[in-house]
Amino acid sequence: MIDTYYRIRALHDLGIQIHLHCFEYGRNNPGVLASLCKSVNYYQRNMGISGHLSVMPHVVFSRQSEKLLQNLTTDNHPVLFDGLHTTYYLDHPSLAGRKKFVRVHNIEHRFYRNLTKSEKNLIKKSYYAVESFRLWWYEKRLTKADAIFPISLSDNQYFSSENKTVRILLPFFPFNKLECLTGCGHYIIYHGNLWLSENQVICEFLIDKVFSKITYPCIIAGKSPSAKLRAKASHHKNITLIPDPDEEQMTRLIKDAHINLIPARTCNGFRLKLLYALFAGRHCITNNMMLKGTYLNSLCHIADDSASVIEKINCLMEQPFTEEMISGRASIIGETYSNIRNAEMMVSIIFSGNQEFPSSAVNNK
């Protein structure tokens, strides 16, 4: 959602008129979207049992709507499908002749396969395994798109092997410039969506193998931590778990930390928390799995096992973050990870041959 929202903002700033079509989940409709889009349309997902029995991936099958299809056929604008899960109508006859593009956030079948490995609940594990196979089978439908926009270098290489027009489109995010603080923070932070089984496993590893072995204050912050994770963290005086921080609080936690510690167990898509750490935080420790396909290795301290992580922590906690470090970081990522620059590239492809693209419109689904 972060990539989607800030992409919409960047397109709006370029003068693109967006007709937004999205599925809702019982949450309040954010009014800010209405100020950025020419129109905003909401649809209900089909969450019935039929979606689980279909040969089509449930995440795709559940996002079909006759009303959506009807609305898409009222004009002839290009259609941007935001994620593989939104592509139910990608090859529908009613959209024949339309320019259609897909933003892919990761390699979905690999993502679900990795969830299968991390999940301990047998029902969820079975669902993820079946969904992974369906997504692998379904993925070939992307050949029907005029172009595909992967989010990372590794994903770009993967999709280029099967599709003709693939162009990497780096993630969109909240920062227009670096907001790192100089000096020293007093704690180490791990942040992420704690509801995801992969991140739960990472947290348990960090508590058992890293945080419990050092004396520095440590913070774990993120969405929906489990009771098990809360209990495990509570056993250590130097560990604080902060559940469900809002965006402002999370950004402040990242800025005030001395070290952002954000390893990954799998390589898939692009972890936006890495950009948050580099644009707002001080020192960043991560592993090679997190950095694959990001061009950001030189900006991070790399550690692939617990002993190396502890060694890096002990070294970096004594090193203030300096203006020179911020300048060096800015020289590498300031232009590459620019929302407006990347939006201009995307628009040039979508409206190729149309010199008046700023006044044109696009359906974003």
VEXKE-339291 format. One line per 3 residues: their letters; for each residue x, y, z of C-alpha. Coordinates in Angstrom, 1 decimal. Example, Ala and Ser with C-alpha at 12.3 -4.5 7.8 and 13.67 -1.06 7.14 Angstrom:
REM VEXKE-339291
AS> 12.3:-4.5:7.8 | 13.7:-1.1:7.1 .
REM end
This chain:
REM VEXKE-339291
MID> 0.0:0.0:0.0 | 2.9:2.4:0.7 | 4.3:1.9:-2.8 .
TYY> 0.8:2.4:-4.3 | -0.1:5.5:-2.4 | 3.1:7.4:-3.1 .
RIR> 3.1:6.3:-6.7 | -0.4:7.9:-7.0 | 0.9:11.0:-5.4 .
ALH> 3.8:11.2:-7.8 | 1.6:10.7:-10.8 | -0.8:13.4:-9.5 .
DLG> 2.1:15.8:-9.1 | 2.9:15.2:-12.8 | -0.6:16.1:-13.8 .
IQI> -1.9:12.6:-14.6 | -5.6:12.2:-14.0 | -6.2:8.9:-12.2 .
HLH> -9.4:6.8:-12.1 | -8.7:4.6:-9.1 | -10.4:1.2:-8.7 .
CFE> -9.8:-0.7:-5.5 | -11.2:-3.4:-3.3 | -12.1:-2.5:0.3 .
YGR> -11.8:-4.6:3.4 | -14.3:-3.0:5.8 | -12.0:-0.1:6.7 .
NNP> -12.9:3.6:6.3 | -12.2:4.9:2.8 | -9.3:7.3:3.0 .
GVL> -10.5:10.7:1.8 | -7.0:11.7:0.8 | -7.3:9.5:-2.3 .
ASL> -10.2:11.6:-3.6 | -7.9:14.7:-3.6 | -5.3:12.8:-5.7 .
CKS> -7.6:11.0:-8.2 | -10.2:12.2:-10.7 | -12.4:9.4:-9.4 .
VNY> -12.2:6.7:-6.8 | -14.3:3.5:-7.0 | -14.6:0.8:-4.3 .
YQR> -15.6:-2.8:-4.7 | -16.3:-5.8:-2.4 | -14.0:-8.8:-2.6 .
NMG> -15.7:-12.2:-3.3 | -14.6:-14.1:-0.2 | -16.9:-17.0:-0.6 .
ISG> -15.9:-20.7:-0.6 | -15.9:-20.8:-4.5 | -12.7:-18.8:-4.6 .
HLS> -10.9:-21.5:-2.6 | -12.2:-24.2:-5.0 | -11.2:-22.4:-8.2 .
VMP> -8.1:-23.4:-10.2 | -7.3:-19.7:-10.3 | -5.4:-18.2:-7.3 .
HVV> -7.8:-17.1:-4.6 | -6.1:-13.7:-4.3 | -7.0:-13.2:-8.0 .
FSR> -10.4:-14.9:-8.2 | -11.7:-12.9:-5.2 | -11.0:-9.6:-7.0 .
QSE> -13.6:-9.9:-9.8 | -16.5:-7.6:-10.1 | -19.0:-7.0:-12.9 .
KLL> -19.3:-3.4:-11.7 | -15.5:-3.0:-12.0 | -15.4:-4.4:-15.6 .
QNL> -18.3:-2.2:-16.5 | -16.5:0.9:-15.2 | -13.3:0.0:-17.0 .
TTD> -15.2:-0.2:-20.3 | -16.6:3.4:-20.1 | -13.4:4.9:-21.4 .
NHP> -10.4:4.0:-23.5 | -7.6:5.0:-21.0 | -4.6:2.8:-20.3 .
VLF> -5.1:0.4:-17.4 | -2.5:-0.2:-14.7 | -3.1:-3.4:-12.7 .
DGL> -1.4:-2.9:-9.3 | -0.1:-6.3:-8.4 | -0.6:-9.7:-9.9 .
HTT> -3.6:-10.2:-7.6 | -5.6:-7.5:-9.5 | -5.2:-9.0:-13.0 .
YYL> -8.5:-11.0:-13.2 | -9.5:-8.9:-16.2 | -6.1:-8.5:-17.9 .
DHP> -7.0:-10.6:-20.9 | -10.8:-10.1:-20.9 | -12.3:-9.5:-24.4 .
SLA> -14.0:-6.3:-23.2 | -10.5:-4.8:-22.7 | -9.1:-6.0:-26.1 .
GRK> -7.1:-3.3:-27.8 | -6.6:-1.3:-24.6 | -3.0:-0.6:-23.3 .
KFV> -2.6:-2.6:-20.2 | 0.3:-2.6:-17.7 | 1.1:-4.6:-14.5 .
RVH> 3.0:-3.4:-11.5 | 4.4:-6.5:-9.8 | 5.5:-6.1:-6.2 .
NIE> 7.3:-9.5:-5.9 | 7.3:-13.0:-7.4 | 4.1:-14.0:-5.8 .
HRF> 4.4:-17.8:-6.0 | 7.8:-17.6:-4.3 | 6.4:-15.3:-1.6 .
YRN> 3.6:-17.8:-0.8 | 6.1:-20.7:-0.9 | 8.2:-18.9:1.7 .
LTK> 5.1:-18.3:3.8 | 4.5:-22.1:3.6 | 7.9:-22.7:5.0 .
SEK> 7.6:-20.2:7.9 | 3.9:-21.0:8.9 | 3.3:-23.4:11.7 .
NLI> -0.5:-23.4:11.5 | -1.4:-26.5:9.3 | -4.5:-24.9:7.8 .
KKS> -2.7:-21.7:6.8 | 0.3:-23.8:5.7 | -1.9:-25.8:3.3 .
YYA> -3.5:-22.7:1.9 | -0.2:-21.0:1.2 | 1.1:-24.2:-0.5 .
VES> -1.9:-24.5:-2.8 | -1.9:-20.8:-3.5 | 1.8:-20.9:-4.4 .
FRL> 1.2:-23.5:-7.0 | -1.8:-21.7:-8.4 | 0.2:-18.4:-8.7 .
WWY> 3.0:-20.2:-10.5 | 0.6:-21.6:-13.0 | -1.3:-18.3:-13.4 .
EKR> 1.8:-16.1:-13.8 | 2.0:-16.8:-17.6 | -1.0:-14.6:-18.0 .
LTK> 1.3:-11.6:-17.6 | 2.4:-12.0:-21.2 | -0.9:-10.4:-22.1 .
ADA> 0.3:-7.1:-20.6 | 1.9:-4.4:-22.8 | 4.6:-3.9:-20.1 .
IFP> 5.5:-5.2:-16.7 | 7.0:-3.0:-13.9 | 9.0:-5.1:-11.4 .
ISL> 10.1:-3.5:-8.1 | 13.7:-4.8:-7.8 | 16.6:-5.9:-10.0 .
SDN> 16.2:-9.6:-9.1 | 12.5:-9.5:-9.9 | 13.3:-7.6:-13.1 .
QYF> 15.6:-10.4:-14.2 | 13.0:-13.1:-13.4 | 10.2:-11.5:-15.3 .
SSE> 12.4:-10.6:-18.3 | 12.9:-14.3:-19.0 | 9.2:-14.8:-19.9 .
NKT> 8.0:-11.3:-21.1 | 9.1:-9.0:-23.8 | 8.6:-5.5:-22.3 .
VRI> 9.8:-5.4:-18.7 | 11.2:-2.2:-17.0 | 12.3:-2.0:-13.4 .
LLP> 10.3:0.6:-11.5 | 11.9:1.2:-8.1 | 9.6:1.5:-5.0 .
FFP> 7.7:4.7:-4.2 | 7.9:5.8:-0.5 | 7.4:8.8:1.8 .
FNK> 10.8:10.6:1.7 | 11.8:13.2:-0.9 | 15.2:13.6:0.8 .
LEC> 17.3:12.0:3.5 | 16.1:12.9:7.0 | 18.8:11.1:9.0 .
LTG> 19.9:12.5:12.3 | 23.6:13.0:13.2 | 25.1:11.9:16.5 .
CGH> 24.1:8.9:18.6 | 21.0:7.1:19.4 | 20.6:4.8:22.4 .
YII> 18.9:1.7:21.1 | 18.7:-0.8:18.3 | 15.4:-1.3:16.4 .
YHG> 13.9:-4.1:14.3 | 10.7:-3.0:12.6 | 8.3:-4.8:10.3 .
NLW> 4.8:-6.3:9.9 | 4.9:-8.7:12.9 | 1.8:-10.5:11.7 .
LSE> 3.8:-12.2:8.9 | 5.1:-15.6:9.9 | 8.5:-14.8:8.3 .
NQV> 9.0:-11.7:10.4 | 7.9:-13.6:13.5 | 10.6:-16.1:12.9 .
ICE> 13.1:-13.3:12.4 | 12.1:-11.7:15.7 | 12.4:-15.0:17.6 .
FLI> 15.9:-15.4:16.1 | 16.9:-11.9:17.1 | 15.6:-12.3:20.6 .
DKV> 17.3:-15.7:21.2 | 20.5:-15.1:19.3 | 21.2:-11.4:19.4 .
FSK> 19.2:-9.1:21.7 | 19.5:-11.5:24.7 | 23.3:-11.6:24.2 .
ITY> 23.9:-7.9:24.5 | 23.1:-5.2:27.1 | 22.1:-2.3:24.8 .
PCI> 18.4:-1.4:24.7 | 16.5:-3.1:21.9 | 13.1:-2.3:20.4 .
IAG> 10.9:-4.5:18.2 | 8.1:-2.4:16.6 | 5.4:-3.4:14.1 .
KSP> 1.9:-4.5:13.3 | 0.0:-7.2:15.2 | 2.6:-9.0:17.2 .
SAK> 1.5:-12.4:18.5 | 0.9:-13.2:22.1 | 3.9:-15.6:21.9 .
LRA> 6.2:-12.9:20.6 | 5.0:-10.5:23.3 | 5.7:-13.1:26.0 .
KAS> 9.2:-13.9:24.6 | 10.2:-10.3:24.5 | 8.9:-9.6:28.0 .
HHK> 11.4:-12.1:29.5 | 14.3:-9.7:28.7 | 14.8:-6.4:30.5 .
NIT> 16.6:-4.8:27.5 | 13.9:-5.6:25.0 | 10.8:-3.4:24.4 .
LIP> 8.0:-4.5:22.1 | 5.9:-1.6:20.6 | 2.8:-3.0:18.9 .
DPD> 1.0:-1.2:16.1 | 2.8:2.1:16.0 | 1.3:4.7:13.6 .
EEQ> 3.4:6.0:10.7 | 4.5:9.1:12.6 | 5.6:7.1:15.7 .
MTR> 7.3:4.5:13.5 | 9.3:7.1:11.7 | 10.4:8.7:15.0 .
LIK> 11.5:5.3:16.3 | 13.6:4.7:13.2 | 15.1:8.2:13.3 .
DAH> 16.0:8.1:17.0 | 17.6:4.6:16.9 | 21.4:4.3:16.6 .
INL> 21.1:1.1:14.6 | 18.3:-0.2:12.4 | 18.7:-4.0:12.3 .
IPA> 16.6:-5.5:9.5 | 17.7:-8.9:8.2 | 15.6:-11.0:5.8 .
RTC> 15.2:-14.7:5.4 | 14.1:-14.7:1.8 | 14.8:-12.7:-1.4 .
NGF> 11.6:-11.5:-3.0 | 10.4:-8.1:-4.1 | 11.7:-5.1:-2.2 .
RLK> 11.5:-4.5:1.5 | 10.5:-0.9:1.9 | 11.7:-0.9:5.5 .
LLY> 15.2:-0.9:4.1 | 14.5:2.5:2.4 | 12.9:3.8:5.6 .
ALF> 16.1:2.9:7.5 | 18.4:4.5:4.9 | 16.4:7.7:4.4 .
AGR> 15.5:8.3:8.0 | 17.8:6.2:10.2 | 21.4:6.2:11.3 .
HCI> 23.5:3.0:10.9 | 21.9:0.0:9.2 | 22.8:-3.6:9.7 .
TNN> 21.3:-6.2:7.4 | 22.2:-9.3:5.5 | 22.9:-10.2:1.8 .
MML> 19.4:-11.7:1.5 | 17.8:-8.3:2.2 | 20.1:-6.5:-0.2 .
KGT> 19.9:-8.7:-3.3 | 18.7:-6.7:-6.3 | 18.7:-3.3:-4.4 .
YLN> 22.1:-1.6:-5.4 | 22.4:-0.6:-1.7 | 25.1:-2.9:-0.4 .
SLC> 27.6:-0.1:0.0 | 25.3:1.8:2.4 | 24.7:-1.0:4.9 .
HIA> 26.8:-3.0:7.3 | 26.3:-6.6:6.2 | 26.2:-9.5:8.7 .
DDS> 24.8:-13.0:7.8 | 24.9:-14.7:11.2 | 24.3:-13.9:14.8 .
ASV> 28.0:-13.6:15.8 | 28.6:-11.1:13.0 | 25.6:-9.1:13.9 .
IEK> 26.7:-8.8:17.5 | 30.2:-7.8:16.4 | 28.8:-5.1:14.2 .
INC> 26.5:-3.8:17.0 | 29.4:-3.6:19.4 | 31.4:-1.6:16.9 .
LME> 28.7:0.7:15.6 | 27.3:1.7:19.0 | 30.5:3.5:19.6 .
QPF> 30.4:5.4:16.3 | 28.4:8.6:16.0 | 26.5:9.1:12.7 .
TEE> 28.1:12.1:10.9 | 27.2:14.6:8.2 | 29.8:13.0:5.9 .
MIS> 27.9:9.7:6.3 | 24.7:11.4:5.3 | 26.2:13.1:2.3 .
GRA> 27.7:9.8:1.1 | 24.4:8.1:1.4 | 22.6:10.9:-0.4 .
SII> 25.0:10.8:-3.3 | 24.1:7.2:-4.0 | 20.3:7.0:-3.4 .
GET> 19.2:10.7:-3.7 | 18.4:10.5:-7.4 | 18.0:6.7:-8.0 .
YSN> 15.2:6.4:-5.4 | 13.3:9.5:-6.5 | 9.5:9.3:-6.7 .
IRN> 9.1:11.9:-9.4 | 11.9:10.6:-11.5 | 10.5:7.1:-11.4 .
AEM> 7.0:8.3:-12.1 | 8.2:10.2:-15.2 | 9.9:7.0:-16.5 .
MVS> 6.7:5.0:-15.9 | 4.5:7.6:-17.6 | 6.9:7.8:-20.6 .
IIF> 6.2:4.1:-21.2 | 2.5:4.1:-20.6 | 1.9:7.2:-22.8 .
SGN> 4.6:6.4:-25.4 | 4.0:8.4:-28.5 | 1.7:10.8:-26.7 .
QEF> 3.5:14.1:-26.1 | 0.7:15.4:-24.0 | 0.9:12.8:-21.3 .
PSS> 0.6:15.2:-18.3 | -3.1:15.9:-19.2 | -3.9:12.3:-20.0 .
AVN> -5.7:9.8:-17.8 | -5.0:6.3:-16.5 | -7.1:3.7:-14.8 .
NK> -5.2:2.4:-11.7 | -6.7:-0.9:-10.5 .
REM end
